[in-house]
Amino acid sequence: MRLVQEARKEDPALSMHQAVVRVGQRVGVNPDTLRGWVKQAQIDSGERPGVTTTDAKRIKDLEGEVRELKRANEILLAASSFFARELDPRLPW
C-alpha cells in the first residue's frame, strides 16, 4: 500500500488504477489483489467508509459464538424434552 501511495506522490497525474497496475507489475502481485489491499488499508485508516479489519474479525467471532450458543440451546432443549417424557406420569411403562 505504501508503494502505491509513493507512486502517486512521485507522479500526481497517476490515477489509483494506474498506480496499482504499475506497482503490481513491479512486485509481482495481481492488480486486483493489490487494489483490495489498498482499499482495506484506506478503510482501516479512516480515509474511506467501510468495515475495518478489526470490526470484520469481531463480527466473524461473534457470529461463531452465536452458532455455538444456538447449538447449545438445541442440545438443552432436546435434553429437557427427553427428561420431561421420562418424568411424565401419563406414559405407560
N, C-alpha and C positions, 0 to 999 in steps of 0.2 A: 504494500500500500504506500509505503514511503517512496518507493521508486516511481510510482505513478504520480505522486504529488511533486516530486523533484522534476520529473519530465515536463509537467505542466508549468512549473516555475521557470524552467530553462526556456520554454517556448510557450508564452502565454496564448498564442493563437491556436495551440493544440487543443482539440476537444478531448473530453474524458474518454470517448471511444477510441480516438487515435492514440492517446497516451497508453491506454490499456493494451491495445494491439501491439504497440511498439515495445512496451515493457514485457509483455507476454512472450513475444518472439525472442527477446533478448535473454530471458531467463528460462525459456522452455516450458512455460505454463500456458494452458489453453486460455485464450482471452475471456471466454465466458466464466471460467472458474475464477480468474483474477478479478473480473468485474464484480462477481458475487462477494469476493473478499473485501474489495474496496467499498462496496455498498454497505456491508455489515460493519466495517470499521467506521464508516460515516454515521451509521445508526448508533453504534456504541459510544461514539464521541459526542453525540447530540447534534451533529450537523444536519441530520436527516431524520424525519419521523419514522418510527417503526419499533418492532420488538427487539430489545437489546439481547445480546448473547446470554447475559445473566438472567434476564427475565424468561427467556426461552427455556433455559435449563431448569429454572424454578417451576415453570408451568409443567414441563415434562415430568419432573419429580413428583409434583402434586397430583398429576393425572395417574401416575403409577400408584401412588398412595391411595387414591380413590378406588382404583381397581382392586387393590388388596383389601380394602375395607368392605367393598361390595361382596367380594368372595367370602370374607369372614362372616358377613351378615347372612349370606346364603347358607353357610355351614351351620351357624347358630339357629337359623330358622328350621332347617332340616332336623337338627338335634332336638329342638324343643317340640316339634310335632311328633317325633319318634317317642319321646318320653311322655308326651300328653296321651298318645294312643295306648301306651303301656299302662298308664295310671287310670284310664277311663273304665269305670266300673260297669258300664253298659255292654262292654265287649265280652262275649263268651270265651272262656279259655278251655 
